[in-house]
Structure formats: C-alpha cells, structure tokens
Amino acid sequence: MKYNCRECPEAVRARCIEESLTSPSVKAMLHRAFAARTDTQQTWELLQINCLLRREEEASRAPRESLLQRRLRAATKRERAEVAASQARSTVIGAESVTEQVVPTVPPEVVPPSPAPEVSRARPEVRRALRYALTVEATDHRIALPEEGEIILGRFDPVTGIAPDIDLSFDDREAMMISRRHARISARNGRHFLEDLGSTNGTKVNGKMLRIGERVLLVSGDRIWLGNCLLTYDLIPDWISEPPAGTHPTFYFLATFTGHRFSLPAGGEVIIGRGDPTIGFVPDVDLANEGHASTVVSRRHAKITFWEGQHYLEDLGSANGTRLNGMPVRLGESIPLHPGDHIWLGGCVLAYDVEISGPR
C-alpha cells in the first residue's frame, strides 16, 4: 500500500524524514519540499523506504511478495480475466439464435447512425500535429511532452537513488547546475505548465525567474533555463512524426546519463539490459557501461519490437520497473514509441528519437 505523505501528520512525517537512511542534505531537501508543497510521488517513494506507518503494517502481517512476484501475479490475473471474457463472448455467440427469438429486432430508424470514417481518422492527425517538446539547445536532445500527467526534470543521483523521469546529466555535464529534482512539467488537455521544485540555481522562462511553487503556462517559442541549461518549447515538426516518402529514417536511443548512442534496427526484436560477464550474457542494447546509472538496470530489462513501421516497448519483469514518459509500463503491456519519448529503466533513462536523411 502506498501512503500519501502529504496527508500524513506533520510530526510523523518529520520523524520519517529524520529516521530515513539519507544524508543530512537530502533530509533538508525533503523538509523544504513538504513545506513548499513541491513534493511529488518520487519524493514519497524515497521517504517510504523507511515509512513508520508501513513498518507498523508489515509487522502485523505475513512477509510481502517481491516486486517481481507481485507484477507476475497481476499479469496472471489479467490473463485469467481475458480468458473468462473470451469464454463469455463464446457463450453469447453460441446462444445468438436463442436471443434472436426472445428479443425483438430494433427498427432500423431507431438505430443511431455510425460516425463517418473520416472523423475517426482526422482526430489522431490533429493530435500528432499538436504534439509539443522541449529541445536542449546545446545538444538537440528532444523531450516529447505528454498530453496528460506530469514529468520531473533533473539529474540522476546514484548516492540518494533519486532518478527523475527526464535525466539532463549529459546536457549539464559542463555547468553542473541542475538539481536532482529541478522542475516539473504538468500537462492538462495538451497544455503544459512549468514549475520549479526548489532547485538550487533556479528556473527561468524568457529571462524571468520563477518562484518556488509558481506555475506558468508554456507557449510556443518559450525559452527555459534550468540552471545554465537552455531549452526551447515548441511543436514537434511534422517530418519528425511522419517522415516524408523518399526519406530514410534512422532510429536510435540516447543514454541521457552519458550521451552514448545505440542504433535500433527497423525489424525484429531488441533486448535492453545490462551485460553480465560472469554468466556470459550480453543484451542487444548493453547499458553496462553507463556508469552509476547501469546499477539500476536488470540483465533483461525491456524489449523493443518493430512491427509495421513502429517500435514497441515491453517490460520483461525487471526488478526496478520501466516507465514511459513518466507512466509505469505494466508487465506484458506493449506500448508504441514516438520520437522524443523517454524510457525510464529503474532510473537509467533512454531517449528514443529519429534522424531523417534525404529531402524533406
């Protein structure tokens, strides 16, 4: 069970922070975050490692399942539900002739007309055209933004285990001015709001410094400084989302902790993970050389499948889980990837993108 640390009594929360296995600077950061109400789910996860309420609850019940066991059990439950639904559909189909004898036929004029096919096709085209992204000016690192939900921008810290959805470690490698939890992007109905999370060096939009907790609506062309890292907010070009005929797209992963690139084939399957020489295992995308960020990656962490011109992401029962643009990827779920998407592998982040060669 996950607790809402923001609703926890202040005295209990303060004791949790002080008894947490973190450094004094991290404890001070946690106190400031709750005081300014800039805490997030990730803050709670860090604090709940030593949660007092959770310890009391666990003391009164049997040992918990491991994360992998829980996810496997959930996947099995979903599979059983799907089988039951399939059997129910088969029963209905078998009884169709009986149903037709009992239930009178609905007059044709009562049946509402089906929507025109062109309406359903037009909707995704509009949604793709309005997809926004942040682009790091110095490195061209593209960060596609979700239409709903939120993502945290910052840098991976192997000491505390803080791992934001978007890791800007490589982009900020020279200035080193980005905080572990620097800023938050909130998306509502396709509109994006930026908020500073109490960063050390601050966040600016078009030269104006944001106050802690202040949320601003972003508009096309906005220039955003996270410390000394400059990003621009704008639409993703159409030729990125839908490469024109005659061009040659090349897909790749960018490891945002080190800046390493991994090419992706336009076909077959690719295993992402961490190579282990003791058992002679080397995945297709080996993150063993990603420094401290590699320690959170499982040997067989995730799988990429190419099907009908699209790459799909699937978690393989990893110990620390997988997220796509801040949202968890459930075991057995296959999700399509789009340029600018970010895959969180326990904290090691890969940016999925494409380069286009040929006329545009």
N, C-alpha and C positions, 0 to 999 in steps of 0.2 A: 504494500500500500504506500502511495506517495502522499505526504502531507504538504499542505500549503503553508510554507514557512512564514509568509507574510501575515497569516491569520493566527499564528502561534503567539501565546502570551510573551510579552517583551522580555520578561525575566527568564523564561525558559529558553527563548531564542538566544539571549545574551550568553547564557550558560553553555548552550550548544556550541556557540562560536568559540568561547574560551577553552572548551574541552576538545575542540576539533584538532586533528593532527596536522595542523598547518603552521606556517611561520607567523611571527608577530605582524609582519606587513600585510599578509593575506587576511589575518583576523581583523586588522584595522580597516582593510578594504571592504570586508563583509559588513562590519558595523556601519560604515559610511553608506554602503549600498542600500541597506534596510532603512536607515534614517532618511535618505533622499528618495526612497521608494523607486529605486532604479534596479532592484533585484529582478532576476529572471529565473526561468526553470533551471538553467545551468548553475546559477548560484545555489539554488535549493539542492541540486544533486551533489554539489561539493560539500554542503553543510550536512546533508542527511546521511553521509557516510558514517557519522558518529551521532545520529539523531537520538535524543533521550527518549522520546515517545516510541520510536521504533524499537529501541533496545528493550523497553518495558513490554512491548507487544510480543517481541520474539522470545522473551524469557518465558512467556506463558503458553507457547505453542511448540509444535514439532519443528525440527530444523527445516529451513527453507530450501526449496529447489534451487539449483543453479540457474543462471540466466539462460543458458542453452537449453536446459530441461524445460523451463517454462515456455520458451519460444517453440520448441518442438511439440509440446503438449497443445499449445494454442493452434499450431498448424494442423495437428491431427484432428482437433475438434472441428476446425473449419472444413477439413476434408470429409469428416463424417456428416456434417451438416449439408455439404454439397451432394453427397451420395443420397441422403434422405430426401433432399429436394428433388433429385433426379428420379428417384423411385416414385415420389408423389406425382411428378409430372407424367410418368409412365402409366400410373393408375388412372389418372384423369383421361389420358388418351385412350386407354382401353375401355373406359366407360362412356366414351363420347356418344355412341349410338343411343345408350340409355338416356343420357342427358338431353339429347335432342328430342326424345319422345315426351319428356316431362316439361321442359321449359319452352314456352312459345317463342317462335322466331321474332326478333325485333324488327319492326317495319324499317325498310331502307331509309325512309325520310327522317327517322329518329336518330340514326347513327351519325355522329358528327363527322364532318369531312376531315380527312388526313391532311396534315400540313404539307405544303408544297415542298418537293425535294430541295429546291434551290435555297429555301430558308435555312435548312439544317446545314447546307454546305457554306452558306455565307457567314454563319456565326463563327466557326473556327478561323476563317480567313481574317475577320476583324480582330479576333483575339490575338492572333500571331502578329498582326501589323502594329498592335499597341503594346508589344512586349518591351519593357524598359530594362536598362542595365546600367551599372556603374563601370567605368573603364579607368584603370590606373594609367595616368598619362605617361609615366616613365617607362612602363613595361608592356603596355597594351593588354594587361590582364583584364579580361572581361568577366563581369559578375552579373549574371542574369538575376533579376529580382522576381520573387513570386507575386502572384496577383492577390493572394490572401496569406495571412500568417505573419511571421517575423523571422529575421535572421540577425545574428550577432556578428559584428566585425571586430577583429582584434588580432592577437598573435598567440600561437601555441606556446605553452609554458610547461616543459617536462617536469619541473620541480613540483608545481602545485597540481599538475594534471588538467589545468584549465585549457580547454580546446574549443575555440569559437567555431561557428558554422563556416565563416569565411576567414581563412588564415592569411594575413598580409605580411608574414615574416620575411619572405624573399623580397617583396616590394619595398620593405622598410629596412633592409639589411644594412644600409649605409648610415641612415639617420638614427635608427633605433629609438623612435619617439612614439610608437604606437603601443597602447596599453593592452593588457591581456583581454580585457573586456572593454573595448573602446567606445563603440557606438552600436545603436540598434536601428534597423530599418523595419518599420511596421507597414504592412500592406492591407488596404481596405478597398475592395471593389476596384482593384487596379491602380489605386492612388497610393503613393509612397510617402511615409513620414520618417524623418530622421531625428534621432535623439541621442545626445551624449550621455554616457553611463558613468560619469565621474572620472573621466580619463585624466592622466597626469598632465598632458600637453594640450588638451582641449580639442574641440571640433569647430570648424568654421564653415559657413555656407556663404559663398560670394563675398568673402572677407569679413563677415560678421561672426563673432564668437558666440556659440550657443551656451546658455546657462544650463546647469545640471537639471535634468528633468524637462527641459524645454523641447517641444516637438514642433518641427517645421515641415510644411508640405513642400515636396520637391517638384520642380517644373523643369521642362526640357532645357538643357544648356547650363544648369546649375553646376558650379564648381565647388567641390567639397574638399576641405583639408582635414585629414585625420593626423594630427601632429604635423609632420612635414611631408606627408604622402598626399598628393593631389589626385582626385578622381573627378570625372565628369559624369553627369546623369543625363541620359538621352535614350531615344528609341534604338532598338537593335535594327540595323539595316535589313531590308527585305532579302538582299542577296546572301546574307548570313543564314537566315532561317530557311530560305528556299533557293539554293544555288541555281542560277540560270542554266538552261540547256547549253551544252558545249563547254562548260567549265569542269574542272577536276577538283572536287573537294578532298582534302586530306584531314582526317580526324586524329586528334591526339589528346593525351592527358598532360596537364601541367601540375607537377607536385609543388604546391604553394609554399612549402617549408624550405625547399632547396632550389626551386626553379628548374629541376630536371624535367625533360620531356619524354613521353612514351607514345610512340606511334600506335594507332589502332588499325587493324585490318578491316576492310569492307567485306566481311564474311566470316562465318564460323563463330567459335566461342573463344573468349579470353578469360583466364583466371587471374584475379588480382590478389596479391598476398605478400607474404614475407618468406623469402627463401631460408631453408634450414639445412646447412651442410652436414649436420650430424645424421640426418636421415636421407640426404641426397635429393631433397625436394627444391625445385626452382619453379615458381609460377611464371606465367607469361608476362605479367607486369610485376616485377620484383621490387618491392619497396624496402628491401633490407638495407639499402644504402641511403635512406632518408634521415639519417642521424637519429636524434632522440625521438622523432615522430614515428619511426618504424616500430618502436616498442609496443605501440597500442594496436598494431595490425596483426591479425591472425594469419596462419600459414596459408589457408584457403579462405580468404575473407569474403570475396564477392566475385560474381561472374558477369561478363558482358557478352551479350549475344547480338549478332547482326542479323536482322530479318526484314526483308522488303525495304531496303534503303534506310533502316533505322536501327540505332544501337539501343539495347535494353539492359537495365541494371537489375541484378538479383543478389540478395544477401545469401551466403552459404552457411548460415548458422554460426557466424563469428561471435567471439566472446564479448566484445565491446559494442557490437551493433553497427549498423550503417544508416546514414541519413542522406537524403537528397534535398538540397536547398532548405535545410533545417528541419525537414519532416522525416520521421523514422520510416525505414523500409522494413516491412514485416517479412518474416521467413516465408519463402515460397511466392512472394509477390514479385512481379516483373514490371518495371516502370520504364517508359521511353525516355531517352536523354535528348536534350536540346542544347545548342551552343550556348555557353555561358553557365551551364549548370555546375553545381559544386557537390561533390560526393565526400561525405564525412565518414572516414573509416576508423572509428574509435577515437578520432582526434587528428589523424593524418588526413589532410584534405587534398583531393584531386579536382582540378578544374577541367571540365570537358569542353573542347572547342574545336573549331574547324578553320582551315586555311583554304582559300579558293584561288586556283590558278587558271588562267585563261581569261577571255573577255567577259566583262560584267555588263 
